[in-house]
């Protein structure tokens, strides 16, 4: 970790977890068949920390990210986001917490095709019912930071794969979340474009001091993170 990032993390009180799971298990049942996807997971991410979650296909790493993001409920255990146990919240309060504290980036960008890059990035702020013009101003500011200042009025179909992922990252950052959760964010990109997205994610992590959790099979990316967490057969094998 470079010295600048170390100082930023210390200023944000890294001893306080932004995201935490406590004794979390996830089990799926189909008829008489029961599948333990995750078992007794204890895991936390501190303010400003970069964490890669790695494992083979089917190991449970994407399921863990969905649980940490409040997108699914565990069969047992607690998920705590920004100090709140999300399973104790109503669906409405859980959605508000996700919108405020978390940003998401997926392998597929999930940009809305009928809206411009600028409008897509402003969307989370509009969902908050923030002022429309101020939302666009903040979206423009973030798009400049990710290098899309000349592509703001373009719709997703008019952008390259790398540009779409940059727009997706801008959308995740526009709410100034405590943590960005990325699931195979470069899985659909060529090696050169993937490397540029890797570098952008890490630089934005430092600039915004936003925690970064990346699920990836790409060990080149994982090794650039501060910490690697391995998942094997539903269990954490290293932290």
MDAnalysis code that builds the backbone (N, CA, C; Angstrom):
import MDAnalysis as mda
import numpy as np

u = mda.Universe.empty(717, n_residues=239, atom_resindex=np.repeat(np.arange(239), 3), trajectory=True)
u.add_TopologyAttr("name", ["N", "CA", "C"] * 239)
u.add_TopologyAttr("resid", np.arange(1, 240))
u.add_TopologyAttr("resname", ["UNK", "UNK", "UNK", "UNK", "UNK", "UNK", "UNK", "UNK", "UNK", "UNK", "UNK", "UNK", "UNK", "UNK", "UNK", "UNK", "UNK", "UNK", "UNK", "UNK", "UNK", "UNK", "UNK", "UNK", "UNK", "UNK", "UNK", "UNK", "UNK", "UNK", "UNK", "UNK", "UNK", "UNK", "UNK", "UNK", "UNK", "UNK", "UNK", "UNK", "UNK", "UNK", "UNK", "UNK", "UNK", "UNK", "UNK", "UNK", "UNK", "UNK", "UNK", "UNK", "UNK", "UNK", "UNK", "UNK", "UNK", "UNK", "UNK", "UNK", "UNK", "UNK", "UNK", "UNK", "UNK", "UNK", "UNK", "UNK", "UNK", "UNK", "UNK", "UNK", "UNK", "UNK", "UNK", "UNK", "UNK", "UNK", "UNK", "UNK", "UNK", "UNK", "UNK", "UNK", "UNK", "UNK", "UNK", "UNK", "UNK", "UNK", "UNK", "UNK", "UNK", "UNK", "UNK", "UNK", "UNK", "UNK", "UNK", "UNK", "UNK", "UNK", "UNK", "UNK", "UNK", "UNK", "UNK", "UNK", "UNK", "UNK", "UNK", "UNK", "UNK", "UNK", "UNK", "UNK", "UNK", "UNK", "UNK", "UNK", "UNK", "UNK", "UNK", "UNK", "UNK", "UNK", "UNK", "UNK", "UNK", "UNK", "UNK", "UNK", "UNK", "UNK", "UNK", "UNK", "UNK", "UNK", "UNK", "UNK", "UNK", "UNK", "UNK", "UNK", "UNK", "UNK", "UNK", "UNK", "UNK", "UNK", "UNK", "UNK", "UNK", "UNK", "UNK", "UNK", "UNK", "UNK", "UNK", "UNK", "UNK", "UNK", "UNK", "UNK", "UNK", "UNK", "UNK", "UNK", "UNK", "UNK", "UNK", "UNK", "UNK", "UNK", "UNK", "UNK", "UNK", "UNK", "UNK", "UNK", "UNK", "UNK", "UNK", "UNK", "UNK", "UNK", "UNK", "UNK", "UNK", "UNK", "UNK", "UNK", "UNK", "UNK", "UNK", "UNK", "UNK", "UNK", "UNK", "UNK", "UNK", "UNK", "UNK", "UNK", "UNK", "UNK", "UNK", "UNK", "UNK", "UNK", "UNK", "UNK", "UNK", "UNK", "UNK", "UNK", "UNK", "UNK", "UNK", "UNK", "UNK", "UNK", "UNK", "UNK", "UNK", "UNK", "UNK", "UNK", "UNK", "UNK", "UNK", "UNK", "UNK", "UNK", "UNK", "UNK", "UNK", "UNK", "UNK"])
u.atoms.positions = np.array([
    [0.843, -1.193, 0.000],
    [0.000, 0.000, 0.000],
    [0.873, 1.234, 0.000],
    [0.572, 2.235, -0.894],
    [1.400, 3.417, -0.907],
    [1.107, 4.296, 0.304],
    [2.039, 5.243, 0.585],
    [1.944, 6.029, 1.810],
    [0.720, 6.931, 1.820],
    [0.387, 7.509, 0.638],
    [-0.785, 8.364, 0.568],
    [-2.038, 7.594, 0.945],
    [-2.180, 6.376, 0.375],
    [-3.375, 5.583, 0.660],
    [-3.395, 5.152, 2.123],
    [-2.214, 4.834, 2.684],
    [-2.140, 4.440, 4.084],
    [-2.641, 5.577, 4.982],
    [-2.218, 6.804, 4.683],
    [-2.646, 7.936, 5.490],
    [-4.141, 8.185, 5.363],
    [-4.681, 8.028, 4.149],
    [-6.109, 8.217, 3.956],
    [-6.905, 7.186, 4.742],
    [-6.454, 5.941, 4.706],
    [-7.170, 4.890, 5.418],
    [-7.142, 5.141, 6.908],
    [-6.004, 5.626, 7.431],
    [-5.903, 5.909, 8.851],
    [-6.835, 7.050, 9.243],
    [-6.935, 8.076, 8.385],
    [-7.814, 9.188, 8.678],
    [-9.266, 8.737, 8.760],
    [-9.630, 7.681, 7.999],
    [-11.012, 7.217, 7.962],
    [-11.311, 6.216, 9.069],
    [-10.389, 6.046, 10.012],
    [-10.560, 5.100, 11.112],
    [-10.780, 3.684, 10.595],
    [-9.722, 3.050, 10.102],
    [-9.856, 1.735, 9.487],
    [-10.258, 0.642, 10.468],
    [-10.262, 0.938, 11.772],
    [-10.656, -0.056, 12.750],
    [-12.169, -0.266, 12.760],
    [-12.911, 0.618, 12.105],
    [-14.361, 0.492, 12.047],
    [-14.762, -0.150, 10.728],
    [-15.312, -1.374, 10.740],
    [-15.690, -2.017, 9.472],
    [-16.798, -1.240, 8.768],
    [-16.653, -1.128, 7.465],
    [-17.721, -0.553, 6.643],
    [-18.730, -1.635, 6.296],
    [-18.230, -2.825, 6.014],
    [-19.059, -3.977, 5.682],
    [-18.560, -5.164, 6.505],
    [-19.488, -5.933, 7.050],
    [-19.087, -7.056, 7.910],
    [-20.120, -8.164, 7.829],
    [-19.649, -9.401, 7.797],
    [-20.556, -10.530, 7.978],
    [-20.062, -11.362, 9.154],
    [-21.003, -11.824, 9.967],
    [-20.698, -12.514, 11.208],
    [-21.377, -13.880, 11.205],
    [-20.573, -14.958, 11.197],
    [-21.095, -16.338, 11.231],
    [-22.145, -16.574, 10.145],
    [-21.853, -16.116, 8.950],
    [-22.835, -16.183, 7.863],
    [-22.766, -17.530, 7.145],
    [-23.926, -18.121, 6.955],
    [-24.060, -19.333, 6.149],
    [-25.176, -19.125, 5.137],
    [-25.053, -19.792, 4.000],
    [-26.079, -19.711, 2.959],
    [-26.328, -21.102, 2.430],
    [-27.577, -21.546, 2.536],
    [-27.962, -22.888, 2.125],
    [-29.134, -22.815, 1.163],
    [-29.046, -23.570, 0.072],
    [-30.153, -23.680, -0.862],
    [-30.724, -25.094, -0.771],
    [-32.049, -25.176, -0.831],
    [-32.709, -26.486, -0.782],
    [-33.576, -26.673, -2.020],
    [-33.431, -27.839, -2.652],
    [-34.271, -28.222, -3.771],
    [-34.760, -29.637, -3.512],
    [-36.028, -29.743, -3.109],
    [-36.552, -31.055, -2.734],
    [-35.786, -31.602, -1.540],
    [-35.228, -32.781, -1.703],
    [-34.454, -33.395, -0.617],
    [-32.984, -32.999, -0.653],
    [-32.586, -32.266, -1.691],
    [-31.191, -31.887, -1.843],
    [-30.930, -30.554, -1.152],
    [-29.908, -30.529, -0.303],
    [-29.491, -29.311, 0.378],
    [-28.054, -29.003, -0.009],
    [-27.816, -27.766, -0.439],
    [-26.486, -27.349, -0.857],
    [-26.011, -26.218, 0.039],
    [-24.886, -26.445, 0.712],
    [-24.284, -25.400, 1.531],
    [-23.353, -24.569, 0.647],
    [-23.779, -23.352, 0.320],
    [-22.984, -22.492, -0.551],
    [-21.914, -21.766, 0.252],
    [-22.265, -21.277, 1.434],
    [-21.325, -20.625, 2.335],
    [-21.514, -21.178, 3.732],
    [-20.393, -21.321, 4.464],
    [-20.488, -21.898, 5.813],
    [-19.660, -21.069, 6.798],
    [-20.344, -20.530, 7.813],
    [-19.691, -19.876, 8.963],
    [-18.650, -18.842, 8.531],
    [-19.084, -17.906, 7.691],
    [-18.176, -16.891, 7.165],
    [-18.085, -15.699, 8.122],
    [-16.889, -15.372, 8.538],
    [-16.606, -14.144, 9.273],
    [-15.665, -13.309, 8.409],
    [-16.089, -12.095, 8.109],
    [-15.364, -11.312, 7.119],
    [-15.739, -9.848, 7.288],
    [-14.753, -8.964, 7.207],
    [-15.061, -7.542, 7.304],
    [-14.105, -6.751, 6.423],
    [-14.551, -5.573, 6.039],
    [-13.754, -4.660, 5.212],
    [-13.780, -3.296, 5.877],
    [-12.603, -2.734, 6.087],
    [-12.492, -1.454, 6.769],
    [-12.536, -0.282, 5.792],
    [-12.644, 0.904, 6.336],
    [-12.736, 2.114, 5.521],
    [-11.514, 2.249, 4.618],
    [-11.751, 2.461, 3.330],
    [-10.676, 2.689, 2.374],
    [-9.902, 1.462, 1.957],
    [-10.271, 0.282, 2.455],
    [-9.497, -0.931, 2.186],
    [-9.822, -1.509, 0.811],
    [-8.818, -2.106, 0.178],
    [-8.976, -2.803, -1.100],
    [-8.902, -4.310, -0.839],
    [-9.953, -5.032, -1.202],
    [-9.998, -6.470, -0.944],
    [-10.427, -7.205, -2.206],
    [-9.654, -8.207, -2.597],
    [-10.034, -9.094, -3.688],
    [-10.582, -10.389, -3.094],
    [-11.696, -10.869, -3.633],
    [-12.273, -12.158, -3.244],
    [-12.100, -13.097, -4.420],
    [-11.331, -14.173, -4.218],
    [-11.002, -15.069, -5.318],
    [-11.449, -16.491, -4.993],
    [-11.641, -17.257, -6.032],
    [-12.041, -18.648, -5.864],
    [-12.493, -19.206, -7.200],
    [-12.571, -20.506, -7.289],
    [-13.007, -21.147, -8.523],
    [-14.497, -20.917, -8.738],
    [-14.964, -21.192, -9.949],
    [-16.386, -21.077, -10.248],
    [-17.179, -21.995, -9.321],
    [-18.233, -21.456, -8.699],
    [-19.053, -22.243, -7.789],
    [-18.553, -22.284, -6.364],
    [-17.480, -21.548, -6.070],
    [-16.914, -21.578, -4.716],
    [-17.739, -20.778, -3.714],
    [-18.597, -19.874, -4.205],
    [-19.432, -19.071, -3.317],
    [-19.053, -17.609, -3.257],
    [-18.070, -17.188, -4.059],
    [-17.582, -15.806, -3.943],
    [-18.619, -14.782, -4.396],
    [-19.349, -15.053, -5.474],
    [-20.377, -14.110, -5.917],
    [-21.547, -14.098, -4.940],
    [-21.875, -15.246, -4.386],
    [-22.930, -15.298, -3.366],
    [-22.554, -14.448, -2.163],
    [-21.292, -14.520, -1.752],
    [-20.829, -13.692, -0.638],
    [-21.001, -12.213, -0.961],
    [-20.656, -11.804, -2.170],
    [-20.786, -10.394, -2.539],
    [-22.250, -9.965, -2.524],
    [-23.146, -10.818, -3.000],
    [-24.575, -10.495, -2.990],
    [-25.085, -10.328, -1.562],
    [-24.619, -11.165, -0.664],
    [-25.026, -11.049, 0.742],
    [-24.485, -9.765, 1.361],
    [-23.209, -9.471, 1.079],
    [-22.602, -8.259, 1.628],
    [-23.300, -7.012, 1.100],
    [-23.831, -7.096, -0.097],
    [-24.521, -5.960, -0.688],
    [-25.993, -5.885, -0.347],
    [-26.477, -6.788, 0.487],
    [-27.881, -6.768, 0.857],
    [-28.813, -7.176, -0.260],
    [-28.279, -7.881, -1.264],
    [-29.091, -8.312, -2.395],
    [-29.737, -9.670, -2.152],
    [-29.346, -10.329, -1.077],
    [-29.938, -11.605, -0.666],
    [-29.775, -11.711, 0.843],
    [-30.579, -12.564, 1.461],
    [-30.507, -12.751, 2.909],
    [-29.826, -14.076, 3.229],
    [-28.932, -14.092, 4.214],
    [-28.263, -15.344, 4.573],
    [-29.216, -16.300, 5.282],
    [-28.888, -17.571, 5.226],
    [-29.669, -18.569, 5.976],
    [-29.410, -18.452, 7.465],
    [-28.210, -17.991, 7.818],
    [-27.847, -17.782, 9.228],
    [-26.776, -16.713, 9.291],
    [-26.690, -16.031, 10.441],
    [-25.661, -15.023, 10.629],
    [-26.151, -13.615, 10.347],
    [-25.250, -12.647, 10.461],
    [-25.599, -11.231, 10.324],
    [-24.734, -10.551, 9.270],
    [-25.353, -9.654, 8.502],
    [-24.658, -8.782, 7.575],
    [-24.813, -7.354, 8.100],
    [-23.699, -6.683, 8.333],
    [-23.728, -5.334, 8.886],
    [-23.097, -4.378, 7.882],
    [-23.842, -3.358, 7.481],
    [-23.367, -2.351, 6.540],
    [-23.394, -0.996, 7.234],
    [-22.243, -0.354, 7.307],
    [-22.144, 0.971, 7.926],
    [-22.790, 0.977, 9.310],
    [-22.556, -0.110, 10.064],
    [-23.036, -0.199, 11.439],
    [-24.459, -0.683, 11.608],
    [-25.160, -0.988, 10.514],
    [-26.557, -1.427, 10.612],
    [-26.717, -2.869, 10.153],
    [-27.411, -3.665, 10.950],
    [-27.733, -5.042, 10.598],
    [-28.857, -5.001, 9.565],
    [-28.520, -5.325, 8.317],
    [-29.492, -5.110, 7.247],
    [-30.692, -6.043, 7.351],
    [-30.524, -7.199, 7.995],
    [-31.648, -8.121, 8.101],
    [-32.708, -7.636, 9.080],
    [-32.369, -6.624, 9.858],
    [-33.338, -6.033, 10.783],
    [-34.074, -4.841, 10.176],
    [-33.721, -4.491, 8.943],
    [-34.329, -3.336, 8.290],
    [-35.485, -3.763, 7.392],
    [-36.429, -2.849, 7.198],
    [-37.485, -3.087, 6.219],
    [-36.882, -3.055, 4.826],
    [-37.623, -3.552, 3.845],
    [-37.131, -3.532, 2.472],
    [-36.826, -2.109, 2.018],
    [-37.686, -1.161, 2.402],
    [-37.482, 0.229, 2.025],
    [-36.212, 0.792, 2.660],
    [-36.029, 0.540, 3.959],
    [-34.844, 1.043, 4.655],
    [-33.585, 0.374, 4.125],
    [-33.685, -0.891, 3.751],
    [-32.530, -1.602, 3.196],
    [-32.128, -0.997, 1.854],
    [-33.125, -0.673, 1.040],
    [-32.835, -0.035, -0.241],
    [-32.193, 1.326, -0.054],
    [-32.679, 2.086, 0.916],
    [-32.099, 3.400, 1.198],
    [-30.641, 3.264, 1.648],
    [-30.365, 2.258, 2.484],
    [-29.007, 2.043, 2.971],
    [-28.078, 1.666, 1.823],
    [-28.525, 0.777, 0.953],
    [-27.711, 0.394, -0.209],
    [-27.417, 1.605, -1.080],
    [-28.435, 2.430, -1.313],
    [-28.250, 3.605, -2.163],
    [-27.276, 4.595, -1.551],
    [-27.275, 4.697, -0.232],
    [-26.412, 5.665, 0.452],
    [-24.999, 5.148, 0.662],
    [-24.868, 3.875, 1.042],
    [-23.575, 3.372, 1.521],
    [-22.815, 2.539, 0.502],
    [-23.491, 2.025, -0.528],
    [-22.848, 1.073, -1.432],
    [-22.967, 1.507, -2.884],
    [-21.969, 1.125, -3.666],
    [-22.020, 1.262, -5.109],
    [-21.686, -0.085, -5.726],
    [-22.305, -0.405, -6.869],
    [-22.135, -1.720, -7.476],
    [-21.637, -1.607, -8.914],
    [-20.683, -2.479, -9.264],
    [-20.194, -2.593, -10.635],
    [-20.184, -4.077, -10.985],
    [-20.792, -4.426, -12.117],
    [-20.907, -5.831, -12.497],
    [-20.118, -6.111, -13.779],
    [-20.027, -7.395, -14.108],
    [-19.341, -7.793, -15.342],
    [-20.045, -7.167, -16.545],
    [-21.374, -7.142, -16.513],
    [-22.153, -6.451, -17.528],
    [-22.555, -5.105, -16.943],
    [-22.452, -4.053, -17.718],
    [-22.556, -2.692, -17.176],
    [-23.935, -2.329, -16.623],
    [-25.008, -2.924, -17.162],
    [-26.380, -2.641, -16.722],
    [-26.755, -1.167, -16.850],
    [-26.165, -0.467, -17.812],
    [-26.596, 0.895, -18.104],
    [-27.936, 0.841, -18.843],
    [-28.778, 1.828, -18.614],
    [-30.084, 1.863, -19.273],
    [-29.900, 2.379, -20.702],
    [-30.267, 1.584, -21.710],
    [-29.905, 1.902, -23.104],
    [-30.543, 3.166, -23.643],
    [-31.688, 3.577, -23.085],
    [-32.384, 4.739, -23.626],
    [-31.889, 6.068, -23.060],
    [-30.973, 6.000, -22.093],
    [-30.450, 7.208, -21.468],
    [-28.986, 7.426, -21.842],
    [-28.553, 8.686, -21.817],
    [-27.154, 9.011, -22.082],
    [-26.282, 8.580, -20.908],
    [-24.974, 8.604, -21.133],
    [-24.048, 8.301, -20.038],
    [-24.283, 9.238, -18.869],
    [-24.465, 10.522, -19.154],
    [-24.702, 11.510, -18.097],
    [-25.961, 11.185, -17.316],
    [-27.027, 10.843, -18.005],
    [-28.298, 10.525, -17.332],
    [-28.187, 9.231, -16.531],
    [-27.474, 8.236, -17.080],
    [-27.285, 6.976, -16.351],
    [-26.551, 7.209, -15.042],
    [-25.524, 8.053, -15.072],
    [-24.739, 8.299, -13.868],
    [-25.543, 9.109, -12.853],
    [-26.395, 10.001, -13.329],
    [-27.224, 10.804, -12.421],
    [-28.365, 9.997, -11.804],
    [-28.697, 8.841, -12.399],
    [-29.881, 8.087, -11.993],
    [-29.956, 7.777, -10.491],
    [-28.865, 7.307, -9.835],
    [-28.968, 7.024, -8.392],
    [-29.335, 8.257, -7.574],
    [-28.910, 9.440, -8.015],
    [-29.247, 10.671, -7.307],
    [-30.699, 11.047, -7.559],
    [-31.174, 10.808, -8.776],
    [-32.589, 11.059, -9.058],
    [-33.469, 10.124, -8.242],
    [-33.018, 8.876, -8.079],
    [-33.783, 7.926, -7.261],
    [-33.891, 8.434, -5.825],
    [-32.858, 9.132, -5.357],
    [-32.888, 9.751, -4.032],
    [-33.788, 10.982, -3.978],
    [-34.298, 11.368, -5.152],
    [-35.119, 12.575, -5.279],
    [-34.313, 13.849, -4.999],
    [-33.028, 13.819, -5.360],
    [-32.222, 15.024, -5.255],
    [-32.507, 15.941, -6.444],
    [-32.128, 17.205, -6.316],
    [-32.378, 18.182, -7.363],
    [-31.828, 17.688, -8.699],
    [-32.645, 17.791, -9.745],
    [-32.282, 17.218, -11.042],
    [-31.025, 17.863, -11.616],
    [-30.950, 19.184, -11.589],
    [-29.797, 19.868, -12.156],
    [-28.529, 19.618, -11.359],
    [-28.647, 19.606, -10.033],
    [-27.490, 19.332, -9.192],
    [-27.010, 17.897, -9.403],
    [-27.942, 16.981, -9.601],
    [-27.581, 15.587, -9.877],
    [-26.781, 15.481, -11.167],
    [-27.202, 16.212, -12.191],
    [-26.477, 16.200, -13.457],
    [-25.092, 16.825, -13.308],
    [-25.001, 17.873, -12.495],
    [-23.690, 18.501, -12.272],
    [-22.731, 17.518, -11.602],
    [-23.211, 16.795, -10.582],
    [-22.366, 15.816, -9.898],
    [-21.999, 14.667, -10.829],
    [-22.947, 14.243, -11.658],
    [-22.669, 13.168, -12.616],
    [-21.601, 13.613, -13.618],
    [-21.692, 14.838, -14.069],
    [-20.697, 15.368, -15.008],
    [-19.311, 15.386, -14.363],
    [-19.248, 15.781, -13.122],
    [-17.972, 15.843, -12.395],
    [-17.316, 14.474, -12.310],
    [-18.105, 13.452, -12.012],
    [-17.567, 12.091, -11.904],
    [-17.160, 11.558, -13.274],
    [-17.941, 11.847, -14.305],
    [-17.605, 11.371, -15.644],
    [-16.288, 11.968, -16.127],
    [-16.011, 13.204, -15.756],
    [-14.718, 13.798, -16.089],
    [-13.596, 13.020, -15.409],
    [-13.805, 12.619, -14.159],
    [-12.772, 11.888, -13.415],
    [-12.467, 10.527, -14.028],
    [-13.471, 9.910, -14.666],
    [-13.219, 8.601, -15.279],
    [-12.869, 8.721, -16.760],
    [-12.639, 9.943, -17.227],
    [-12.162, 10.138, -18.589],
    [-13.218, 10.116, -19.666],
    [-14.471, 10.390, -19.312],
    [-15.557, 10.364, -20.303],
    [-16.138, 11.757, -20.548],
    [-15.312, 12.785, -20.385],
    [-15.813, 14.150, -20.555],
    [-16.335, 14.424, -21.960],
    [-15.859, 13.671, -22.949],
    [-16.312, 13.875, -24.325],
    [-17.370, 12.871, -24.764],
    [-17.843, 12.058, -23.830],
    [-18.808, 11.005, -24.191],
    [-20.100, 11.088, -23.380],
    [-20.312, 12.191, -22.700],
    [-21.432, 12.300, -21.768],
    [-22.802, 12.192, -22.435],
    [-22.924, 12.695, -23.649],
    [-24.228, 12.688, -24.319],
    [-24.456, 11.435, -25.159],
    [-23.512, 10.516, -25.118],
    [-23.643, 9.269, -25.871],
    [-24.431, 8.241, -25.063],
    [-25.231, 7.455, -25.746],
    [-25.959, 6.364, -25.104],
    [-25.064, 5.122, -25.058],
    [-25.389, 4.152, -24.191],
    [-24.514, 2.985, -24.026],
    [-24.157, 2.276, -25.325],
    [-25.106, 2.209, -26.257],
    [-24.834, 1.541, -27.527],
    [-23.802, 2.245, -28.379],
    [-23.510, 3.500, -28.037],
    [-22.527, 4.288, -28.784],
    [-21.168, 4.319, -28.091],
    [-21.042, 3.595, -26.993],
    [-19.793, 3.560, -26.229],
    [-19.095, 2.220, -26.403],
    [-17.766, 2.218, -26.274],
    [-17.010, 0.964, -26.303],
    [-17.217, 0.214, -24.990],
    [-16.752, -1.033, -24.945],
    [-16.889, -1.821, -23.720],
    [-16.214, -1.160, -22.534],
    [-15.000, -0.665, -22.747],
    [-14.282, 0.003, -21.668],
    [-14.976, 1.277, -21.231],
    [-15.524, 2.024, -22.182],
    [-16.245, 3.260, -21.843],
    [-17.509, 2.948, -21.049],
    [-18.187, 1.867, -21.404],
    [-19.394, 1.496, -20.650],
    [-19.047, 1.137, -19.205],
    [-17.922, 0.418, -19.007],
    [-17.523, 0.083, -17.637],
    [-17.092, 1.327, -16.867],
    [-16.471, 2.282, -17.542],
    [-16.117, 3.545, -16.879],
    [-17.375, 4.290, -16.447],
    [-18.385, 4.277, -17.307],
    [-19.650, 4.922, -16.957],
    [-20.316, 4.200, -15.777],
    [-20.238, 2.869, -15.777],
    [-20.806, 2.102, -14.668],
    [-20.086, 2.415, -13.357],
    [-18.769, 2.603, -13.432],
    [-18.008, 2.959, -12.237],
    [-18.375, 4.365, -11.759],
    [-18.570, 5.288, -12.711],
    [-18.994, 6.639, -12.351],
    [-20.353, 6.604, -11.663],
    [-21.255, 5.787, -12.184],
    [-22.586, 5.663, -11.567],
    [-22.473, 5.120, -10.144],
    [-21.569, 4.168, -9.928],
    [-21.387, 3.611, -8.591],
    [-20.802, 4.634, -7.623],
    [-19.980, 5.554, -8.137],
    [-19.281, 6.520, -7.281],
    [-20.066, 7.796, -7.025],
    [-21.076, 8.080, -7.843],
    [-21.710, 9.394, -7.787],
    [-22.398, 9.665, -6.450],
    [-22.799, 8.621, -5.751],
    [-23.449, 8.801, -4.448],
    [-22.447, 8.914, -3.303],
    [-21.149, 8.869, -3.649],
    [-20.071, 8.910, -2.648],
    [-20.272, 7.814, -1.587],
    [-20.325, 6.557, -2.036],
    [-20.614, 5.452, -1.122],
    [-19.435, 5.127, -0.213],
    [-19.729, 4.403, 0.859],
    [-18.673, 3.936, 1.756],
    [-17.886, 2.792, 1.109],
    [-18.550, 2.028, 0.230],
    [-17.907, 0.836, -0.337],
    [-18.412, 0.576, -1.751],
    [-17.477, 0.264, -2.661],
    [-17.807, -0.196, -4.006],
    [-17.661, -1.712, -4.036],
    [-18.680, -2.401, -4.551],
    [-18.642, -3.850, -4.709],
    [-18.661, -4.174, -6.194],
    [-17.632, -4.859, -6.661],
    [-17.491, -5.144, -8.090],
    [-17.408, -6.652, -8.311],
    [-18.260, -7.162, -9.186],
    [-18.311, -8.596, -9.474],
    [-17.778, -8.828, -10.884],
    [-16.543, -9.352, -10.986],
    [-15.881, -9.596, -12.269],
    [-16.002, -8.373, -13.196],
    [-15.564, -7.192, -12.736],
    [-15.811, -5.961, -13.487],
    [-15.094, -5.874, -14.831],
    [-14.085, -6.713, -15.045],
    [-13.359, -6.668, -16.322],
    [-13.490, -7.977, -17.091],
    [-14.443, -8.803, -16.697],
    [-14.568, -10.135, -17.294],
    [-14.886, -10.137, -18.769],
    [-15.535, -9.065, -19.274],
    [-15.912, -9.010, -20.691],
    [-14.980, -8.143, -21.524],
    [-13.833, -7.734, -20.943],
    [-12.955, -6.788, -21.634],
    [-11.664, -7.458, -22.093],
    [-11.066, -6.911, -23.154],
    [-9.771, -7.411, -23.591],
    [-8.701, -7.013, -22.574],
    [-7.529, -7.625, -22.669],
    [-6.496, -7.472, -21.638],
    [-6.076, -6.018, -21.451],
    [-5.897, -5.286, -22.549],
    [-5.442, -3.900, -22.452],
    [-6.493, -3.025, -21.782],
    [-7.753, -3.195, -22.182],
    [-8.830, -2.403, -21.592],
    [-9.029, -2.785, -20.132],
    [-8.922, -4.089, -19.842],
    [-9.063, -4.549, -18.462],
    [-8.013, -3.907, -17.564],
    [-6.791, -3.816, -18.043],
    [-5.723, -3.212, -17.250],
    [-6.021, -1.743, -16.968],
    [-6.554, -1.029, -17.942],
    [-6.872, 0.389, -17.724],
    [-7.993, 0.537, -16.699],
    [-8.952, -0.395, -16.710],
    [-10.039, -0.357, -15.725],
    [-9.503, -0.699, -14.345],
    [-8.572, -1.683, -14.266],
    [-7.922, -2.010, -12.988],
    [-7.306, -0.758, -12.382],
    [-6.500, -0.063, -13.179],
    [-5.799, 1.115, -12.686],
    [-6.773, 2.216, -12.279],
    [-7.833, 2.373, -13.038],
    [-8.829, 3.392, -12.710],
    [-9.509, 3.071, -11.384],
    [-9.895, 1.816, -11.179],
    [-10.542, 1.434, -9.925],
    [-9.651, 1.742, -8.727],
    [-8.377, 1.397, -8.836],
    [-7.461, 1.590, -7.716],
    [-7.192, 3.074, -7.465],
    [-7.090, 3.857, -8.532],
    [-6.838, 5.280, -8.342],
    [-8.054, 5.972, -7.739],
    [-9.258, 5.582, -8.154],
    [-10.470, 6.167, -7.587],
    [-10.653, 5.746, -6.141],
    [-10.258, 4.514, -5.820],
    [-10.291, 4.047, -4.430],
    [-9.438, 4.961, -3.548],
    [-8.259, 5.311, -4.033],
    [-7.379, 6.198, -3.273],
    [-7.954, 7.605, -3.184],
    [-8.475, 8.114, -4.307],
    [-8.950, 9.499, -4.330],
    [-10.166, 9.708, -3.437],
    [-11.100, 8.754, -3.470],
    [-12.344, 8.913, -2.720],
    [-12.299, 8.237, -1.350],
    [-11.235, 7.452, -1.084],
    [-11.127, 6.663, 0.139],
    [-12.367, 5.787, 0.349],
    [-12.872, 5.259, -0.747],
    [-14.009, 4.353, -0.723],
    [-13.479, 2.919, -0.669],
    [-13.992, 2.122, 0.252],
    [-13.597, 0.709, 0.310],
    [-13.933, 0.035, -1.022],
    [-13.135, -0.949, -1.383],
    [-13.305, -1.624, -2.664],
    [-13.243, -3.131, -2.446],
    [-14.342, -3.810, -2.784],
    [-14.391, -5.273, -2.736],
    [-14.587, -5.761, -4.166],
    [-13.640, -6.550, -4.665],
    [-13.707, -7.032, -6.046],
    [-13.696, -8.550, -6.055],
    [-14.769, -9.137, -6.570],
    [-14.790, -10.575, -6.834],
    [-14.193, -10.786, -8.213],
    [-13.154, -11.605, -8.286],
    [-12.486, -11.781, -9.572],
    [-11.793, -13.134, -9.655],
    [-11.677, -13.642, -10.876],
    [-10.841, -14.818, -11.124],
    [-9.485, -14.381, -11.676],
    [-9.327, -13.069, -11.881],
    [-8.121, -12.506, -12.480],
    [-7.087, -12.226, -11.387],
    [-6.113, -13.105, -11.252],
    [-5.120, -12.935, -10.192],
    [-4.215, -11.735, -10.453],
    [-4.123, -11.293, -11.705],
    [-3.369, -10.084, -11.995],
    [-3.983, -8.889, -11.279],
    [-5.301, -8.799, -11.307],
    [-5.999, -7.743, -10.564],
    [-5.923, -7.995, -9.065],
    [-6.169, -9.237, -8.651],
    [-6.205, -9.551, -7.216],
    [-4.899, -9.173, -6.520],
    [-3.781, -9.433, -7.184],
    [-2.480, -9.164, -6.565],
    [-2.197, -7.669, -6.409],
    [-2.964, -6.822, -7.088],
    [-2.793, -5.377, -6.947],
    [-3.576, -4.822, -5.762],
    [-4.418, -5.646, -5.172],
    [-5.224, -5.208, -4.039],
    [-4.419, -5.356, -2.750],
    [-4.871, -4.694, -1.685],
    [-4.172, -4.764, -0.407],
    [-4.313, -6.135, 0.259],
    [-5.461, -6.788, 0.033],
    [-5.711, -8.059, 0.710],
    [-6.457, -8.988, -0.231],
    [-6.090, -10.259, -0.184],
    [-6.772, -11.278, -0.973],
    [-7.461, -12.249, -0.022],
    [-8.753, -12.446, -0.254],
    [-9.538, -13.409, 0.529],
    [-9.911, -14.562, -0.397],
    [-9.535, -15.761, -0.035],
    [-9.845, -16.931, -0.837],
    [-11.087, -17.648, -0.333],
    [-11.926, -18.084, -1.250],
    [-13.114, -18.872, -0.914],
    [-12.980, -20.237, -1.567],
    [-13.139, -21.286, -0.766],
    [-13.049, -22.647, -1.282],
    [-14.135, -23.488, -0.628],
    [-14.977, -24.098, -1.445],
    [-16.080, -24.924, -0.938],
    [-16.912, -24.214, 0.118],
    [-17.145, -22.913, -0.125],
    [-18.028, -22.157, 0.776],
    [-17.373, -21.658, 2.036],
    [-16.059, -21.841, 2.175],
    [-15.348, -21.393, 3.382],
    [-14.213, -20.460, 3.008],
    [-13.907, -19.534, 3.900],
    [-12.744, -18.686, 3.708],
    [-11.489, -19.487, 4.059],
    [-10.529, -19.498, 3.117],
    [-9.310, -20.274, 3.336],
    [-8.117, -19.384, 3.647],
    [-8.258, -18.081, 3.408],
    [-7.223, -17.141, 3.854],
    [-7.841, -15.754, 3.910],
    [-7.285, -14.902, 4.772],
    [-7.792, -13.534, 4.918],
    [-6.617, -12.575, 4.773],
])
